[in-house]
């Protein structure tokens, strides 16, 4: 991972703090209300999907406000900070929810706090991807046995049961932790800790640091940044105690949290299933003793082809399995199967109605062939312009059959009455104007901000153009001369 870009939020906050000290940005920025805070502090826990969706939304808003140019310009920082800092604060609260909901473990939660957009990367990581399959077994022993069997599948990256939370080789690991505690414990948790520095001590330290930077600048080859830092530190020392307190909270609260976490980690004790927290056990063991297995995919958890292979492999071993990958694949099969049924029923119904109305098999074929040609050309153009079929716009194809067949019927009936100049006839003008009004309605869907609705409008408009072209240009050539000349074309007696 590229950690150079993982400190955007921290950089923005630190730069905003310095801008506050320099008087560029008001101090009230740090007390701004956090939008949507009620949703993250509600008493009722939210679902995993709601939390992830909320995190994505907030991260996209932060990305829209900040980039490398903004972070390098104090004036731009002052402009975006009133909006960005409350959003970043909300991100951190949602990250706590992600950890509490066991969406990500503590290590990944820390990474998210360093780089909020890391969720997009974590979703591609097989270890942390949320697109997992769940299986219930009568007991924990049965769950462990089935997990060991599923773990051998090449499409599976990991299987997790409650037993997975009990570390292996605990004695060796605990010995290493005790050694680490003896080495760094006195440093992070000294027996005789100094009392908290007073505001006067803080001012003195800031002035001493500013003097040191000024001395460094006066030496040969000193960096101009030293003079800048000396000015900023001196300005902070001259500020009010409230400003210094705000800067301290913005820059050091995260460090204090990490030190507390390290202290807790150095006091690790042996772990057994009985000592696991009840909230963890309740996620994996039901009240009746049934145990849950979580199965993760190997490879990109957002790739549809990969999820399809993963779901099929797991279902072959555990037909009772469920989860997002299985639901997605089964939903896709249902939609595709329903589309095929709808298209077949529409085509059969149209054929029956045409046969009843036209009473000739040849005339029915003259009506259907241009219609089917328009469908094929529509699909070919979709490939050329890069318009993929999805569950929203696929409805346009059955609609194409119903709307397009009307134009064909008009031309067949006129042809049967002996009309020879179909392109120059009022019928063609009527068909074109009718198609334009229909295209206006379909085109309005194309302007929708919703991607699915927009693609449906685009495909409907495209299919209307192809079916109109097939009716006006191809069908007259396919029909040829009429069986009988019209009264206007007959020679006078």
C-alpha positions as a printed Julia matrix, in Angstrom:
493×3 Matrix{Float64}:
   0.0     0.0     0.0
   1.13    3.58   -0.71
   1.23    5.23    2.72
   2.25    8.6     1.24
  -1.4     9.3     0.49
  -2.83    7.75    3.63
  -2.53   10.8     5.85
  -4.78   13.19    3.94
  -7.16   13.69    6.84
  -4.37   14.14    9.39
  -2.56   16.54    7.07
  -5.7    18.59    6.53
  -6.39   18.85   10.27
  -2.77   19.72   11.13
  -2.6    22.32    8.38
  -5.95   23.73    9.46
  -4.67   24.01   13.04
  -1.64   25.99   11.91
  -3.9    28.17    9.75
  -6.0    28.83   12.85
  -2.91   29.87   14.78
  -1.91   32.24   11.99
  -5.37   33.81   12.04
  -6.32   32.59    8.57
  -9.22   30.4     9.73
 -11.62   30.91   12.65
 -11.32   28.67   15.67
 -15.05   27.81   15.42
 -14.16   25.41   12.6
 -13.1    22.81   15.16
 -16.43   23.08   16.97
 -18.57   22.72   13.85
 -21.5    20.37   14.01
 -20.93   17.01   12.42
 -23.55   16.4     9.7
 -25.47   13.21   10.16
 -24.06   12.63   13.63
 -27.4    11.38   14.9
 -27.19    8.37   12.58
 -23.86    7.3    14.03
 -24.83    7.76   17.66
 -28.24    6.17   17.56
 -29.05    3.72   20.3
 -30.21    1.06   17.84
 -27.17   -0.56   16.11
 -27.15   -0.2    12.35
 -26.63   -3.04    9.88
 -23.25   -3.7     8.27
 -24.59   -2.58    4.89
 -25.86    0.75    6.29
 -22.54    1.46    8.01
 -20.48    0.65    4.89
 -22.79    2.69    2.68
 -22.57    5.66    5.04
 -18.78    5.39    5.13
 -18.56    5.34    1.33
 -20.79    8.41    1.07
 -18.77   10.43    3.57
 -15.44    9.36    2.06
 -16.57   10.47   -1.39
 -17.54   13.87    0.05
 -14.1    14.25    1.64
 -12.4    13.28   -1.62
 -14.46   15.88   -3.44
 -13.22   18.59   -1.09
  -9.55   17.7    -0.76
  -6.68   16.93   -3.09
  -2.94   17.46   -3.15
  -3.27   21.06   -4.4
  -5.63   21.98   -1.58
  -3.38   20.46    1.08
  -0.41   22.48   -0.17
  -2.19   25.85   -0.11
  -3.06   27.37    3.32
  -5.72   29.63    1.81
  -7.49   26.71    0.13
  -7.24   24.75    3.38
  -9.0    27.59    5.15
 -11.77   27.47    2.53
 -12.45   23.71    2.67
 -11.7    23.01    6.34
 -15.1    24.19    7.68
 -16.72   21.5     5.53
 -14.02   18.82    5.51
 -13.14   18.65    9.22
 -16.71   17.82   10.38
 -16.88   15.15    7.67
 -13.55   13.67    8.8
 -14.82   13.66   12.38
 -17.85   11.77   11.19
 -15.59    9.32    9.35
 -13.8     8.5    12.58
 -17.1     7.85   14.34
 -18.24    5.53   11.54
 -14.91    3.69   11.76
 -15.71    2.97   15.41
 -19.02    1.51   14.21
 -17.22   -0.61   11.62
 -15.04   -2.07   14.35
 -17.95   -2.55   16.76
 -19.96   -4.33   14.06
 -16.94   -6.6    13.37
 -16.81   -5.42    9.75
 -13.08   -4.82   10.15
 -10.66   -5.88   12.91
  -8.88   -3.27   15.06
  -5.74   -3.23   12.87
  -7.76   -2.36    9.77
  -9.82    0.15   11.79
  -6.58    1.97   12.64
  -5.65    1.96    8.95
  -9.06    3.43    8.1
  -8.44    6.23   10.57
  -5.13    6.96    8.85
  -6.61    6.66    5.36
 -10.45    6.76    5.3
 -10.66    5.7     1.65
  -8.93    2.47    2.61
 -12.37    0.79    2.79
 -12.33    0.61   -1.0
  -9.01   -1.25   -0.8
 -10.17   -3.46    2.05
 -13.17   -4.57    0.0
 -10.74   -5.91   -2.61
  -8.68   -7.71    0.02
  -9.89  -11.31    0.53
  -9.15  -11.03    4.26
 -11.4    -8.03    4.85
 -13.9    -8.17    1.96
 -17.53   -8.02    3.2
 -18.8   -10.25    0.35
 -18.74  -13.42    2.45
 -20.92  -16.54    2.7
 -22.5   -17.68    5.96
 -23.33  -21.27    6.91
 -25.11  -22.53   10.04
 -24.21  -25.85   11.65
 -25.8   -27.69   14.63
 -22.74  -27.24   16.85
 -19.32  -25.63   16.98
 -17.61  -28.98   16.38
 -19.68  -29.51   13.24
 -18.86  -25.97   12.13
 -15.13  -26.55   12.6
 -15.27  -29.8    10.66
 -17.17  -28.27    7.72
 -14.91  -25.18    7.78
 -11.84  -27.41    7.44
 -13.43  -29.08    4.4
 -14.44  -25.81    2.74
 -11.03  -24.3     3.44
  -9.53  -26.78    0.94
 -11.49  -25.28   -1.97
  -9.28  -23.24   -4.34
 -11.94  -20.49   -4.55
 -11.88  -19.93   -0.77
  -9.36  -17.69    0.97
 -10.43  -18.25    4.57
 -13.04  -19.78    6.83
 -13.88  -18.31   10.23
 -15.7   -19.85   13.17
 -15.72  -18.96   16.86
 -12.69  -21.2    17.28
 -10.75  -18.89   14.95
 -10.75  -16.25   17.7
  -8.64  -18.46   19.95
  -5.0   -17.84   18.93
  -2.64  -20.72   18.31
   0.75  -21.08   20.04
  -0.38  -18.82   22.84
   2.41  -19.7    25.26
   5.12  -18.69   22.81
   3.32  -15.47   21.89
   2.61  -14.54   25.51
   6.29  -14.97   26.31
   7.21  -12.52   23.54
   4.57  -10.06   24.79
   5.96  -10.26   28.32
   9.45   -9.53   26.98
   8.1    -6.53   25.07
   6.27   -5.3    28.17
   9.46   -5.44   30.18
  11.3    -3.44   27.5
   8.83   -0.67   26.65
   6.4    -0.89   29.57
   8.35    1.5    31.82
   8.47    4.0    28.94
   4.77    4.14   28.06
   3.57    3.52   31.64
   6.24    4.91   33.98
   5.76    4.25   37.71
   6.49    7.89   38.6
   4.88    9.88   35.84
   5.44   13.6    35.73
   2.36   15.74   36.39
   0.61   17.23   33.39
   2.41   20.31   32.12
   0.77   23.62   32.92
  -0.05   26.18   30.28
   2.99   28.21   31.33
   5.22   25.15   30.82
   3.69   24.66   27.37
   4.36   28.3    26.44
   7.95   27.98   27.64
   8.49   24.81   25.61
   7.02   26.44   22.5
   9.3    29.45   22.9
  12.33   27.2    23.44
  11.48   25.25   20.3
  11.02   28.5    18.34
  14.41   29.72   19.55
  16.01   26.44   18.46
  14.52   26.78   14.97
  15.73   30.37   14.74
  19.22   29.24   15.7
  19.08   26.52   13.06
  18.02   29.09   10.44
  20.91   31.4    11.33
  23.43   28.65   10.64
  24.77   28.2     7.15
  22.67   26.0     4.92
  19.63   26.27    7.19
  16.27   25.46    5.64
  13.75   28.3     5.15
  11.21   26.0     6.78
  13.03   26.52   10.08
  12.18   30.21   10.02
   8.56   29.37    9.17
   8.3    26.88   12.04
   9.85   29.36   14.44
   7.23   31.94   13.47
   4.35   29.47   13.84
   5.53   28.19   17.23
   6.11   31.72   18.51
   2.62   32.69   17.32
   1.15   29.68   19.12
   3.01   30.59   22.32
   1.49   34.09   22.15
  -2.04   32.78   21.54
  -4.68   32.24   24.22
  -4.76   29.06   26.35
  -7.95   28.01   24.57
  -6.18   28.01   21.21
  -3.27   25.96   22.59
  -5.74   23.5    24.11
  -7.54   23.14   20.79
  -4.27   22.47   18.97
  -3.29   19.9    21.59
  -6.55   18.0    21.19
  -6.36   18.09   17.4
  -2.78   16.8    17.24
  -2.31   14.58   20.31
  -5.64   12.88   21.06
  -4.94   10.18   18.49
  -1.49    9.53   19.97
  -2.98    9.14   23.44
  -5.47    6.59   22.11
  -2.71    4.55   20.46
  -0.63    4.54   23.62
  -3.64    3.26   25.59
  -4.14    0.51   23.02
  -0.47   -0.5    23.27
  -0.73   -0.62   27.05
  -3.76   -2.88   26.8
  -2.02   -5.13   24.24
   0.99   -5.57   26.53
  -1.32   -6.96   29.25
  -2.54   -9.86   27.1
  -3.67  -13.04   28.86
  -4.44  -16.57   27.66
  -7.58  -16.73   25.51
 -10.14  -19.53   25.45
 -13.65  -19.76   24.06
 -15.01  -19.23   27.56
 -13.05  -16.01   28.02
 -14.16  -14.46   24.72
 -16.41  -11.38   25.09
 -20.14  -12.25   25.05
 -20.78   -9.84   22.17
 -18.27  -11.79   20.06
 -19.69  -15.18   21.05
 -23.25  -14.05   20.24
 -22.15  -13.24   16.68
 -21.03  -16.83   16.11
 -23.09  -19.04   18.42
 -26.91  -18.91   18.54
 -28.91  -19.42   21.74
 -29.8   -22.96   20.63
 -26.12  -23.88   20.11
 -25.96  -23.55   16.33
 -22.64  -22.19   15.08
 -21.94  -19.87   12.17
 -19.2   -20.25    9.57
 -18.0   -17.28    7.58
 -16.35  -18.08    4.23
 -14.35  -15.47    2.31
 -13.58  -15.48   -1.44
 -10.12  -15.69   -2.91
  -9.2   -12.78   -5.17
 -11.16   -9.59   -5.74
 -14.36   -9.74   -3.72
 -16.01   -7.16   -6.01
 -15.42   -9.09   -9.25
 -18.69  -10.67  -10.4
 -17.05  -13.59  -12.18
 -14.93  -14.36   -9.14
 -17.98  -14.25   -6.85
 -19.89  -16.55   -9.2
 -17.18  -19.21   -9.06
 -16.85  -18.75   -5.31
 -20.58  -19.14   -4.66
 -20.87  -22.21   -6.89
 -17.93  -23.94   -5.2
 -19.27  -23.35   -1.69
 -22.83  -24.38   -2.6
 -21.5   -27.65   -3.98
 -20.17  -28.49   -0.5
 -22.81  -26.74    1.63
 -26.14  -26.32   -0.23
 -27.66  -24.56    2.79
 -25.14  -21.69    2.58
 -26.32  -18.12    2.16
 -24.83  -14.64    1.97
 -24.33  -11.66   -0.32
 -22.46  -13.54   -3.12
 -25.17  -16.21   -3.3
 -27.99  -13.67   -3.14
 -26.41  -11.63   -5.94
 -25.93  -14.65   -8.19
 -29.39  -16.05   -7.54
 -30.96  -12.63   -8.08
 -29.07  -12.3   -11.36
 -30.27  -15.72  -12.52
 -33.84  -14.83  -11.59
 -33.7   -11.55  -13.52
 -32.12  -13.14  -16.61
 -34.56  -16.05  -16.51
 -37.49  -13.66  -16.15
 -36.21  -11.57  -19.04
 -35.95  -14.6   -21.29
 -39.47  -15.66  -20.32
 -40.83  -12.14  -20.88
 -39.13  -11.85  -24.27
 -40.34  -15.28  -25.39
 -43.91  -14.64  -24.23
 -43.93  -11.22  -25.88
 -42.68  -12.65  -29.17
 -45.19  -15.53  -29.1
 -48.07  -13.2   -28.23
 -47.11  -10.77  -31.0
 -46.86  -13.62  -33.49
 -50.33  -14.93  -32.57
 -51.89  -11.45  -32.8
 -50.2   -10.83  -36.16
 -51.43  -14.14  -37.55
 -54.99  -13.39  -36.44
 -54.83   -9.91  -38.01
 -52.91  -10.66  -41.22
 -54.01  -14.29  -41.89
 -50.84  -14.97  -43.92
 -47.67  -16.63  -42.67
 -45.6   -14.7   -45.2
 -47.02  -11.37  -44.02
 -46.34  -12.31  -40.4
 -42.73  -13.04  -41.31
 -42.48   -9.75  -43.23
 -43.5    -8.03  -40.0
 -41.29   -9.99  -37.6
 -38.03  -10.18  -39.58
 -37.36   -6.37  -39.51
 -38.3    -6.36  -35.84
 -35.79   -9.08  -34.99
 -33.18   -7.37  -37.16
 -33.67   -4.15  -35.18
 -33.06   -6.11  -31.96
 -29.83   -7.61  -33.28
 -28.56   -4.24  -34.55
 -29.41   -2.66  -31.19
 -27.25   -5.22  -29.36
 -24.4    -4.74  -31.84
 -24.45   -0.97  -31.35
 -24.45   -1.49  -27.56
 -21.18   -3.39  -27.95
 -19.68   -0.72  -30.2
 -20.53    2.23  -27.94
 -19.76    0.37  -24.7
 -23.31    0.32  -23.31
 -23.55   -2.85  -21.17
 -26.83   -4.55  -20.39
 -27.82   -4.43  -16.74
 -30.81   -5.3   -14.6
 -32.35   -1.86  -15.21
 -31.98   -1.33  -18.96
 -32.63   -4.93  -20.0
 -36.35   -4.11  -19.82
 -35.9    -2.06  -22.98
 -35.62   -5.13  -25.21
 -39.13   -6.57  -24.56
 -40.47   -3.0   -24.86
 -38.73   -2.81  -28.24
 -40.85   -5.71  -29.48
 -44.11   -4.09  -28.45
 -43.32   -0.56  -29.69
 -41.49   -1.6   -32.86
 -44.07   -4.02  -34.2
 -46.61   -1.21  -34.65
 -44.5     0.49  -37.34
 -44.14   -2.79  -39.23
 -47.88   -3.46  -39.21
 -48.59   -0.04  -40.75
 -46.26   -0.72  -43.66
 -47.51   -4.26  -44.27
 -51.14   -3.1   -44.38
 -50.28   -0.25  -46.75
 -48.27   -2.64  -48.91
 -51.17   -5.09  -49.05
 -53.41   -2.29  -50.28
 -51.05   -1.7   -53.21
 -49.01    1.3   -51.97
 -45.75    1.47  -53.94
 -44.11    4.74  -52.79
 -43.9     3.99  -49.1
 -41.05    6.4   -48.34
 -42.86    9.31  -49.99
 -46.23    8.45  -48.51
 -47.93   10.3   -45.62
 -47.58    7.04  -43.68
 -43.83    7.44  -43.36
 -44.18   11.01  -42.09
 -46.76    9.85  -39.55
 -44.48    7.04  -38.39
 -41.5     9.39  -38.02
 -43.49   11.95  -36.0
 -44.9     9.17  -33.82
 -41.4     7.86  -33.22
 -40.18   11.35  -32.3
 -42.83   11.78  -29.63
 -42.02    8.37  -28.18
 -38.28    9.13  -28.32
 -38.89   12.34  -26.35
 -40.46   10.35  -23.53
 -37.69    7.76  -23.54
 -34.97   10.4   -23.87
 -36.14   12.11  -20.68
 -35.13    8.96  -18.79
 -31.65    9.27  -20.29
 -31.23   12.6   -18.47
 -31.82   10.98  -15.08
 -29.01   11.18  -12.51
 -29.7     7.55  -11.52
 -27.29    5.33  -13.52
 -29.79    2.49  -14.01
 -32.63    4.74  -15.14
 -30.3     6.71  -17.39
 -28.97    3.58  -19.11
 -32.55    2.33  -19.56
 -33.51    5.6   -21.29
 -30.4     5.42  -23.47
 -31.13    1.86  -24.56
 -34.82    2.62  -25.17
 -33.92    5.59  -27.37
 -31.34    3.52  -29.25
 -33.78    0.65  -29.8
 -36.41    3.08  -31.07
 -33.98    4.5   -33.64
 -33.02    1.04  -34.91
 -36.61   -0.2   -35.15
 -37.61    2.99  -36.99
 -34.72    2.56  -39.43
 -35.68   -1.09  -39.98
 -39.29   -0.12  -40.71
 -38.58    2.85  -42.99
 -35.49    1.61  -44.85
 -35.33   -2.17  -44.68
 -38.97   -3.33  -44.67
 -40.01   -1.78  -48.02
 -37.05   -3.51  -49.69
 -37.93   -6.8   -47.99
 -41.58   -6.66  -49.11
 -40.85   -5.72  -52.74
 -43.65   -4.79  -55.18
 -47.19   -5.05  -53.81
 -49.35   -8.0   -54.74
 -51.91   -5.64  -56.25
 -51.58   -2.09  -57.49
 -53.52    0.64  -55.74
 -56.37    2.43  -57.48
 -54.1     5.45  -57.99
 -51.52    3.34  -59.84
 -53.99    1.52  -62.16
 -54.02    2.81  -65.79
 -57.27    4.51  -66.91
 -59.74    2.31  -68.88
